Amino acid sequence: MSDKYYSHGESHSDRLARKAKDAPFMVVGLAGLMGLVGYGIYGFKNRKVKMSVYLIHFRVMAQGFVVMCLTAGVGYNIYQQRIHPWLYPPSIEEKKE
């Protein structure tokens, strides 16, 4: 394979682990995607409504999940950058270093 897939000798699993450490909500998004796809396949097989209505409901669920993940990510970043330092200011010893 070409070097574009393995930059700096990094395998796909190493890259996924690094990205998960940098952006933990990516893992939540991937897990949600897999869950929604599984639910979509199961629901499509056992549906009792028209296909167009089912697809609209499925699209709304997927969009809702994306909005929920984005909101949770923004809330987490606000907490890490603003609220946590305000509630737990660094001690004098930590400020000297």
Salt bridges, closest charged atoms under 4 A:
GLU10 OE2 - ARG18 NE 2.81
